[in-house]
Amino acid sequence: MASNKILVIDDTTVVRVKVREMLPPGNFEVLEAKDGVEGLNFILQEKLSLIMLDFLLPKMSGWEVFQKVQADPELRKIPLVIMSGRKEEVTEKITEPFEYFEFLGKPFDQKQLIGAIKLAMAKAKQPRPELVSVGAAVAVKNGTVATSGVANGTVVAPSVANSSVTAPSITTPSTGGVSEAEINALNEKIVKMQAEIDGLKKQLTQVVTFIKQKIK
């Protein structure tokens, strides 16, 4: 019985088979998912040692799967390799450097695959900031948003775990006080804020670049 399970989420059969064949013999089991929904179900149901996630997937994109994984304090501890034929597809959503997961460009060979897996496992062990609490999320709902400071002419982008905006893991309180409808509405607002903050980060990057050019 395999003690380690590796999940390969990719809509291309050739890629899934390629990963399986390139992995060295060992005490592990390779699970395959052809879309984001099937992949997320495996993630939620199985105890995984590694996730290999294609960024463009049917039914649920790799970006959506990534966000759901990062929103769970336990799931985000699983080593993760994100795969894509175009790196810019990933960097449009998640800016470099990739601190907590490894990127693997397609096509790849066995050496690149093994190297990416090793780096993903090392990055997964790094300490990470705590997820936003429910109380902080309610503050966002009420219109109170914490922003980063701009001092001495230095533009500071918001500090975001994994260089991306991660929706907090929110569960319905057992003691009441917040209804499920309110939580769903809050989750929708958080998703919208993610897109807005992604745009803000790009603008801040452009401002920093402009300032540096003027200083030279």
N, C-alpha and C positions, 0 to 999 in steps of 0.2 A: 504494500500500500504506500503510495507516494506521500511524503510528508510535506512537500512544498508544491503549491499550485501557482502556475503562471497563466494569467488570462491575456489572450491576444484578441483585441477588439478591432476588426478591420473588415470592410465590406468586400474586399478582394480575396478570393480563396487562395490565389497564388501567394499572396503575402503571408497569410496565416500558415500555409503549408511550409513556406520558406523559413519562417521563424522556427517552426517545430523541428525542421530538418537541421537547421544551423545550431540549435542548442546542443551543447555537449551532453553525452549520456550522464544521467544522474538520478537522484532520488526525488524526481518531481513529476508533476502531471500538467500537461498543457490543455487549457480550456479555450474554446474558440467561440466568439460572438461575431455575428455579421452586421449588427447595427447597434446604435447607442442604447436603445431600450433593453435589448437582450444583454448587452454588456453591463449595464447598470444593475440589472437583476442578479447577474453573477456576482457583482461586487457586493451587493447587499446580502446575498445568501451564502457565499463561500468565504472561507478563511484563506485569503490570498497572500502569496509571498511577493508578487510582482504584477503590475498591470502595464500592458503595452497598448496604448490608445491611439488610434488613428484620429486626426483632428477633424476630418470631413467624413461624416457618417450619415446614413439615412435614418429616418424616424426621430433620432435625437443626435445632435452633432457632438463631436468630441469635446468642443468648448463647453457645451451644456453638461456633459458627463463630468468634465473636469471641475466645473463650478459646484456641482452636487457633492463630489468627493471632497473638495476642499472645505465645504461647509460642515462636514462631519469631523469632529475632533479625533475619532478613531480611524476612519477611512483615509484621512489625509496622511496618516503615518505609513501607509503602504507605498513601497518604492514604485515610482511611476516613470515610464518612458513614453513621451508623446512622439508620434510618427507623422510625417507629412512630406509630400513631394515638393512643397514650396514653403520654405521657412517663414517667408513674409506673412503667410496665412496665420501663423502662430504669433509672430511678433506684433501683428495688428491688434491682438487681444491681450497678449502677455509680453511686457517689455523685458529685454535682456538686462542683466544676466539672469538665467533661470536658476534660482537658488535652491528650490526644493524638488525639482524633477529634471530629467535629462531629455534632450531633444535628439531624435534620430531621423536624418533625412533619407528619403527614398530616391533611388534604390540604394541598398546597403549590402555590404558583404558580412561574412561571419565575424571578422575582426571588429568591425564597427558595431555590430550587434552586441557582442560580448562586452566591448568597452562601454557602450551606453548603459547596459544593465548594471555593470559594476559601479559606474558613476551615480546612477539612480539610487542604488542601495546605500551609497555613501551619503548622498544628499538627504535621503530620508531620515538619517540619524541626527541631522542638525537640529538644534533647539529652535522652536518657532514661537512667534507671538501668540498669545491667547486669542481665540475667536471673540468677536464682538458679543457682548452679553445681551440678553433679552431687554434689560433695562436701557441699555444704550440704544438698541433698535427702536424702543418706544420713544426715546428722545428724538430720534430722526423723524419718527412719525408725527411728533408734535411740532416739528419745524425747527428743532434745535440741532444744528449741524456743526460739529467741531471741525475747524479748518486749520491748516498749517500756517505758521507765521511767515511774514516777509520782512526781513530785517537787514539793515545795512546793504541794501541793494541786492541781496542774494535771494533768488526765487527758490523756495523749497517745495518740492512736490510732496503730496501726502504720502506718509509711510504706510505701504500696503503690503501685507504678507504675500510672498510669492510673486511680487511685482504685479499683482492683479487684484481686482476687488472681489472679495469673497463674501458671499451672502452668509450671514450668521445662521447657525442651526437653531431653529425655533420650534419648540414643541408646545402643545397646548397645556397651560398650567393646570395642575390637578386641583388647585384650590379655587379656580375660577378667577374672575376679574377681567380677563381678556377673552373674547369670543373667537371661535375659529374663523369667522368671516373677517374679523379685524386683523387676525394674523395673516390671512391670505392677502388682504389688501396691503398689509405692511410688506409682505414678501414681494408683491408687484412693484411697490414703490422702491424697494431696495434694488430690484433688477434695473429699473429705470435710472436710479442713481449710479449704478455701475457703469451704464453707458455714458452718462454725463461726466463722471469722473475720468473715464478713459479718454474722453475728448479733452477734458481739462488738462490731463497729464501731457497730451500731445502738444497743447498750446503752451504749457509751461516749458516743455523741452525746446520749442521754437523760440520762446522768449530768452531762455538761458543762452541758446546758440547766438541769438542776435546781440545780447549783452557782451558775450565773449568776443564777438567780432568787432564791436565798437571799442572795447578796451584795448585790443591789439594795436 
